[in-house]
Amino acid sequence: MAWGWTADLDQVVRATAAWTGGAGLEETKAHASFIQFRPWALDHEREPFGVVELTWRVKLDLIHMPPYDHPRANALLAAAYAQPVLRQLMPVNSHFNLWFSTSVEEIWKRRIGYVICPHHEGLYEVGNEGRLVARTETPEEAVAFVVTALPEGLGPAS
């Protein structure tokens, strides 16, 4: 939820003492100005998100940070998050590929739908078990393809 870099060890100690002493994000930042966080982290601190929503938020933030800063992978995550049916599933990504799970604990065992891969040629590939199913020009098209193939009445990941 928070991050920061500093060479000032006194600030590191102040931040650690504040956080481990029960301070929230804003109070911790008041003790150590290098601490950073996104506005959604304050919302989560006040009223914790469920594990699926928290996972989405963290993934959407991490994709902007080295070594994960990959604009096309971020566009894919953002397009998927914009779809309510996908937003209720657990997002799973590896090597910039994106797929979904109906489980919050055994994500690898309960994969649902297709895998989307931002291809190096600027396209988005949609696949299933190593087989190419579709190729699209935009992340929104790839996500729409995945959504239309999902079973009816799909509930939230649990």
GUDRENKE-849220 format. One line per field, with one value per atom (N, C-alpha, C, O): x, y, z; atom name. Coordinates in steps of 0.2 Angstrom, whole numbers, plus 5000, padded with zeros to 4 digits. Each point is the difference from the previous one (the first is absolute). Example, Ala and Ser with C-alpha at 12.3 -4.5 7.8 and 13.67 -1.06 7.14 Angstrom:
<rs>
u: c(5066/4996/5004/5005/4993/5004/4996/5003)
v: c(4972/5006/5006/4999/5006/5006/5005/5006)
w: c(5039/5000/5000/5003/4993/5001/5003/5001)
atomo: c(N/CA/C/O/N/CA/C/O)
</rs>
This chain:
<rs>
u: c(5004/4996/5004/4998/5008/5005/5007/5001/5002/5007/5004/4997/5009/5005/5007/5002/5002/5007/5004/4998/5007/5003/5007/5001/5004/5007/5000/5005/4990/5000/4997/4994/5011/4998/4996/4996/5005/4995/4993/4995/5004/4993/4997/4994/5011/4998/4998/4994/5010/4998/4993/4996/5003/4994/4994/4995/5006/4994/4999/4994/5011/4999/4997/4995/5007/4997/4993/4996/5002/4994/4995/4995/5007/4996/4999/4994/5011/5000/4996/4998/5002/4997/4992/4997/5001/4993/4998/4994/5010/4998/4998/5002/4993/4998/5004/5006/4992/5004/5002/5006/4989/5001/5005/5004/4995/5004/5007/5005/4996/5006/5004/5006/4990/5003/5002/5005/4992/5001/5007/5003/4998/5007/5005/5006/4993/5005/4998/4996/5006/4997/5001/4997/5008/5001/4994/5000/4996/4995/4995/4998/5000/4995/4995/5001/4993/4994/4995/5000/4996/4995/4993/5000/4996/4994/4996/4996/5004/4996/5002/4996/5010/5003/4997/4999/4999/4997/4993/4997/4999/4994/5000/4996/5009/5001/5002/4997/5006/5002/4994/4999/4996/4994/4995/4997/5002/4996/5003/4999/5004/5004/4996/4994/5009/4997/5000/5004/4992/5001/5006/5004/4998/5007/5000/5005/4989/5000/5002/5004/4992/5001/5007/5003/4999/5007/5005/5005/4994/5005/5000/5005/4989/4999/5004/5004/4995/5003/5007/5004/4999/5007/5003/5005/4992/5003/5000/5004/4990/5000/5005/5002/5000/5005/5007/5005/4996/5007/5002/5006/4990/5001/5004/5003/4996/5004/5007/5003/4999/5006/5005/4998/5008/5006/5000/4999/5002/5002/4993/5001/4993/4994/4997/4994/5009/4997/5000/5005/4989/4999/4993/4995/5005/4993/4995/4994/5008/4994/4997/4994/5010/4998/4995/4995/5007/4996/4993/4995/5006/4993/4996/4994/5009/4996/4997/4994/5009/4997/4995/4995/5006/4995/4994/4994/5006/4995/4996/4994/5009/4997/4997/4994/5009/4997/4993/4996/5004/4994/4994/4994/5007/4994/4998/5004/4990/4997/5001/5002/4997/5000/5007/5001/5004/5007/5003/5004/4993/5002/4999/5003/4992/4998/5004/5000/5004/5005/5007/5001/5002/5007/5005/5000/5003/5004/5007/5003/4999/5007/5004/4998/5008/5004/5008/5002/5001/5006/5003/4997/5009/5003/4996/4999/4997/4995/4994/4995/5004/4994/4995/5002/4992/4995/4994/4998/5000/4995/4996/5002/4993/4996/4998/5000/4999/4998/4994/4998/4998/4994/5002/4996/5011/5002/5005/5004/4995/5005/5006/5005/4995/5005/5004/5006/4990/5003/4999/4997/5006/4999/5002/4997/5008/5003/4995/5000/4996/4996/4993/4996/5002/4993/5000/4996/5008/5000/4994/4997/5001/4994/5001/5003/4994/5001/5007/5003/4998/5006/5006/4998/5007/5006/5002/4999/5002/5002/5007/5003/5000/5007/5002/4998/5005/5002/5006/5005/4993/5005/5005/4999/5007/5006/4998/5004/4992/4998/4995/4998/5000/4995/4993/4996/5003/4994/4999/5004/4990/4998/4997/4996/5008/4998/4995/5002/4993/4996/5001/4999/5002/5001/4997/4998/5002/4998/5004/5000/5003/5004/5005/5001/5003/5005/4998/5004/4989/4997/4998/4996/5006/4998/4992/4998/4998/4993/4998/4996/5008/4998/5006/5005/4996/5005/4996/4996/5005/4997/5005/5006/4991/5005/5000/5005/4990/4999/4999/4998/5004/4999/4992/4998/4998/4993/4997/4995/5007/4998/5001/4996/5010/5002/4996/4998/5001/4996/4993/4997/5000/4993/5000/4995/5010/5000/4999/4997/5007/5001/4993/4997/5000/4994/4994/4996/5004/4994/5001/4995/5011/5001/4999/5000/4999/4999/4993/4995/5004/4994/4995/5002/4992/4994/5000/5002/4996/4999/5006/5000/5006/5006/5000/4999/5003/5000/5007/5004/4996/5007/5004/4998/5009/5005/4999/4999/5002/5000/5006/5000)
v: c(4994/5006/5006/5006/4994/5006/4998/4994/5010/4999/5007/5005/4994/5006/4998/4995/5010/4999/5006/5006/4993/5005/4997/4994/5011/4998/5002/4999/5005/5002/4995/4998/4999/4994/5002/4996/5011/5002/5000/4998/5004/5000/4992/4999/4997/4993/4997/4997/5005/4998/5003/4997/5010/5003/4997/4999/4999/4997/4993/4998/4998/4994/5000/4996/5008/5001/5002/4998/5007/5002/4995/4998/4998/4995/4994/4998/5000/4994/5002/4996/5011/5002/5001/5003/4996/5000/5006/5001/5003/5006/4998/4995/5009/4999/5003/5003/4997/5003/5007/5002/5002/5007/5002/5004/4993/5001/4998/5003/4991/4998/5005/5001/5001/5005/5006/5004/4998/5006/4999/5005/4989/4999/4999/5001/4997/4999/5002/4996/5009/5003/4996/5001/4994/4996/4995/4998/5001/4995/5003/5005/4990/5002/4994/4995/5007/4996/5003/5006/4990/5002/5001/4998/5007/5001/4994/5000/4995/4994/4997/4996/5004/4997/5003/4996/5011/5003/4997/4998/5001/4997/4993/4998/4998/4993/5000/4996/5009/5000/5002/4997/5007/5002/4994/4999/4998/4995/4995/5000/4994/4996/4997/4998/5002/4996/4993/4997/4999/4993/4998/5004/4990/4998/5001/5001/4998/5001/5007/5001/5003/5008/5002/5004/4994/5002/4997/5004/4990/4997/5005/5001/5000/5005/5006/5002/5001/5007/5000/5004/4991/4999/4998/5003/4993/4998/5006/5002/5002/5006/5005/5004/4997/5004/4997/5004/4990/4997/5000/5001/4999/4999/5007/5000/5005/5007/5000/5005/4990/5001/4995/4994/5008/4996/4994/5001/4993/4998/4998/4997/5005/4998/5005/4999/5007/5005/4998/5001/4997/4998/5003/4997/5008/5004/4995/5001/4994/4996/4996/4998/4999/4996/5004/4997/5009/5004/5002/4999/5002/5001/4994/5001/4993/4994/4999/4999/5002/5000/5005/4999/5007/5005/4999/5001/4996/4998/4994/5000/4996/4994/5003/4997/5007/5003/5004/5000/5002/5004/4996/5002/4991/4996/4997/4996/5005/4998/4992/4998/4998/4993/4998/4995/5008/4998/5003/4997/5009/5003/4996/5001/4995/4995/4994/4996/5003/4994/5002/5006/4989/5001/5001/4995/5011/5001/4996/5001/4996/4996/5002/5000/5002/5002/4997/5000/4999/4997/5002/4998/5005/5001/5005/4999/5005/5005/4996/5004/4990/4996/5001/5001/4999/5001/4995/4999/4998/4995/5001/5004/4992/5001/4994/4994/5006/4995/5001/5006/4989/5000/4999/4999/5000/4999/5005/5003/4999/5005/4996/5003/4991/4996/4995/5000/4996/4996/5002/4997/5009/5003/4996/5000/4996/4996/4994/4997/5001/4994/5002/4996/5010/5002/5006/5005/4994/5005/4999/4995/5011/5001/5004/5005/4993/5004/5000/4995/5009/5000/5004/5004/4995/5004/5006/4998/5008/5005/5002/5001/4999/5002/5006/5000/5005/5006/4998/4999/5000/4997/5005/5006/4992/5005/5004/5005/4992/5004/5005/5003/4999/5005/4997/5004/4990/4997/4997/4999/4999/4996/4993/4999/4996/4993/4997/5001/4996/4997/4992/4998/4998/4993/4996/5002/4992/4995/4993/4997/5002/4994/4999/4995/5011/5000/5001/5000/5001/5000/5007/5003/5000/5007/5000/4996/5008/5000/5007/5000/5005/5007/5004/4999/5006/5005/5007/5001/5004/5006/5006/4999/5007/5005/5004/5004/4996/5004/4995/4995/5008/4996/4999/4995/5010/5000/4995/4996/5003/4994/4993/4996/5004/4993/4999/4994/5011/4999/4998/4996/5008/4998/4993/4997/5001/4993/4995/4995/5006/4996/5000/4995/5011/5001/4996/4997/5003/4997/4992/4997/5001/4992/4998/4994/5010/4998/4997/5002/4993/4997/5005/5005/4994/5004/4999/4995/5011/4999/4999/4998/5004/4999/5005/5006/4991/5004/5002/4999/5005/5002/4995/4995/5006/4996/4999/5004/4990/4998/4996/4998)
w: c(5000/5000/5000/4998/5005/5000/4998/5000/4997/4998/5001/5002/4997/5000/5000/5002/4996/5000/5004/4998/5006/5003/5002/5002/4998/5003/5007/5004/4999/5007/5004/5001/5003/5004/5006/5003/4999/5006/4997/5004/4990/4998/4999/5001/4997/5000/5007/5000/5005/5007/5002/5003/4995/5002/4997/5003/4990/4997/5003/5001/5000/5003/5007/5001/5003/5006/5000/5004/4992/4999/4998/5003/4992/4997/5004/5001/5002/5005/5007/5003/4998/5006/4999/5004/4990/4998/4996/4999/4999/4996/4994/4997/5000/4993/4995/5002/4992/4995/5000/4999/5003/5000/5006/4999/5006/5006/4999/5002/4995/4998/4996/5001/4994/4995/5004/4998/5007/5004/5003/5002/5000/5004/4995/5002/4992/4995/4993/4997/5000/4994/4994/4995/5005/4994/4999/4994/5011/4999/4995/5000/4995/4995/5000/5001/4997/4999/4995/4999/4998/4996/5004/5005/4992/5004/5002/5005/4990/5002/5006/5004/4998/5006/5006/5005/4995/5006/5000/5006/4989/5000/5003/5004/4994/5002/5008/5003/4999/5007/5004/5006/4991/5004/5000/5005/4989/5000/4995/4994/5009/4996/4994/5000/4994/4994/5001/5004/4992/5000/4996/4997/5004/4997/4992/4998/4999/4992/4999/4995/5008/4998/5002/4996/5010/5002/4995/4998/4999/4995/4994/4997/5001/4994/5001/4995/5010/5002/5000/4997/5006/5001/4993/4998/4998/4993/4996/4996/5004/4996/5002/4995/5011/5002/4998/4998/5004/4999/4992/4999/4997/4993/4998/4994/5009/4999/5002/4999/5006/5003/4997/4999/5000/4998/5005/5006/4992/4993/4996/4995/5008/4997/4995/4998/5001/4996/4993/4996/5002/4993/4998/5002/4994/4998/4998/5001/4994/4997/5005/5000/5005/5005/5005/5002/4999/5004/4997/5003/4990/4997/5000/5000/4999/5001/5007/5000/5005/5007/5001/5002/4995/5001/4996/5002/4992/4996/5003/5000/5003/5004/5006/5002/5002/5006/4998/5005/4989/4998/4999/5000/5000/4999/5006/5004/4999/5006/5001/5006/4989/5001/5001/5004/4993/5001/5007/5003/4999/5006/5006/5005/4994/5006/5000/5005/4990/5000/5002/5000/5002/5002/4994/4996/5003/4995/5001/5006/4989/5001/4994/4994/5007/4994/5001/5006/4989/5000/4993/4995/5005/4994/4995/4994/5010/4996/4998/4997/5003/4998/5006/5006/4992/5005/4999/4995/5011/5000/5006/5005/4997/5005/5004/4997/5009/5005/5004/5001/5000/5004/5007/5005/4997/5007/5002/4996/5010/5003/5003/5002/4999/5003/4995/5000/4996/4996/4993/4996/5002/4994/4994/4995/5006/4994/4999/4994/5011/4999/4997/4997/5004/4998/4994/5001/4994/4995/4996/4999/4999/4996/4994/5001/4993/4994/4997/5001/4995/4996/5003/5005/4992/5002/4995/4994/5008/4995/5001/5005/4989/5000/4996/4994/5008/4996/4996/5002/4991/4996/4998/4999/4999/4999/4993/4999/4997/4994/5001/4995/5011/5001/5000/5001/4999/5000/5007/5004/4997/5006/4998/4996/5006/4999/5005/5006/4992/5005/4999/4994/5011/4999/5005/5006/4993/5005/4999/4995/5011/5000/4994/4997/5002/4995/4993/4996/5003/4993/4999/5005/4990/4998/4998/4996/5008/4998/4996/4996/5006/4997/5000/5005/4991/5000/4999/4995/5009/5000/5000/5002/4996/4999/5007/5001/5003/5006/5006/4999/5007/5006/5001/5003/4996/5001/4995/5003/4991/4996/5003/5000/5002/5003/5006/5001/5004/5006/4998/5003/4992/4998/4997/5002/4995/4998/5005/5000/5006/5006/5003/5002/4999/5003/4997/5003/4990/4997/5000/5000/5002/5000/5007/5002/5003/5007/5001/4997/5008/5001/5003/5003/4995/5003/5008/5002/5001/5007/5005/5005/4992/5004/5006/4999/5006/5007/5001/4997/5009/5002/5002/5002/4997/5003/5007/5004/4999/5007/5002/5006)
atomo: c(N/CA/C/O/N/CA/C/O/N/CA/C/O/N/CA/C/O/N/CA/C/O/N/CA/C/O/N/CA/C/O/N/CA/C/O/N/CA/C/O/N/CA/C/O/N/CA/C/O/N/CA/C/O/N/CA/C/O/N/CA/C/O/N/CA/C/O/N/CA/C/O/N/CA/C/O/N/CA/C/O/N/CA/C/O/N/CA/C/O/N/CA/C/O/N/CA/C/O/N/CA/C/O/N/CA/C/O/N/CA/C/O/N/CA/C/O/N/CA/C/O/N/CA/C/O/N/CA/C/O/N/CA/C/O/N/CA/C/O/N/CA/C/O/N/CA/C/O/N/CA/C/O/N/CA/C/O/N/CA/C/O/N/CA/C/O/N/CA/C/O/N/CA/C/O/N/CA/C/O/N/CA/C/O/N/CA/C/O/N/CA/C/O/N/CA/C/O/N/CA/C/O/N/CA/C/O/N/CA/C/O/N/CA/C/O/N/CA/C/O/N/CA/C/O/N/CA/C/O/N/CA/C/O/N/CA/C/O/N/CA/C/O/N/CA/C/O/N/CA/C/O/N/CA/C/O/N/CA/C/O/N/CA/C/O/N/CA/C/O/N/CA/C/O/N/CA/C/O/N/CA/C/O/N/CA/C/O/N/CA/C/O/N/CA/C/O/N/CA/C/O/N/CA/C/O/N/CA/C/O/N/CA/C/O/N/CA/C/O/N/CA/C/O/N/CA/C/O/N/CA/C/O/N/CA/C/O/N/CA/C/O/N/CA/C/O/N/CA/C/O/N/CA/C/O/N/CA/C/O/N/CA/C/O/N/CA/C/O/N/CA/C/O/N/CA/C/O/N/CA/C/O/N/CA/C/O/N/CA/C/O/N/CA/C/O/N/CA/C/O/N/CA/C/O/N/CA/C/O/N/CA/C/O/N/CA/C/O/N/CA/C/O/N/CA/C/O/N/CA/C/O/N/CA/C/O/N/CA/C/O/N/CA/C/O/N/CA/C/O/N/CA/C/O/N/CA/C/O/N/CA/C/O/N/CA/C/O/N/CA/C/O/N/CA/C/O/N/CA/C/O/N/CA/C/O/N/CA/C/O/N/CA/C/O/N/CA/C/O/N/CA/C/O/N/CA/C/O/N/CA/C/O/N/CA/C/O/N/CA/C/O/N/CA/C/O/N/CA/C/O/N/CA/C/O/N/CA/C/O/N/CA/C/O/N/CA/C/O/N/CA/C/O/N/CA/C/O/N/CA/C/O/N/CA/C/O/N/CA/C/O/N/CA/C/O/N/CA/C/O/N/CA/C/O/N/CA/C/O/N/CA/C/O/N/CA/C/O/N/CA/C/O/N/CA/C/O/N/CA/C/O/N/CA/C/O/N/CA/C/O/N/CA/C/O/N/CA/C/O/N/CA/C/O/N/CA/C/O/N/CA/C/O/N/CA/C/O/N/CA/C/O/N/CA/C/O/N/CA/C/O/N/CA/C/O/N/CA/C/O/N/CA/C/O/N/CA/C/O/N/CA/C/O/N/CA/C/O/N/CA/C/O/N/CA/C/O/N/CA/C/O/N/CA/C/O/N/CA/C/O)
</rs>
